[in-house]
């Protein structure tokens, strides 16, 4: 995920746009601790939903560096906010609908 954001940032610069990507919104599946830590180290805010956890939802953080814990907890806090909900809806609207349209068109031509 972080690699894709870095490529997109490079493409923006090549296009002559002086924009900085500040936030990345993803689907479930990109919630790995190292992904959150890498994004935090690059000052990239993440909105990554985590899967529902069994039991009390607590993780075993024994032996995990503080940077990784902080990155995961920061992401969790952002996911609870209204801004994250709005960004997730925009992602569904813009990205997922585009893929659905492409898949629909391909199935019609098969």
Order of alpha helices (4+ residues) and beta strands (2+ residues): alpha-beta-alpha-beta-alpha-alpha-alpha
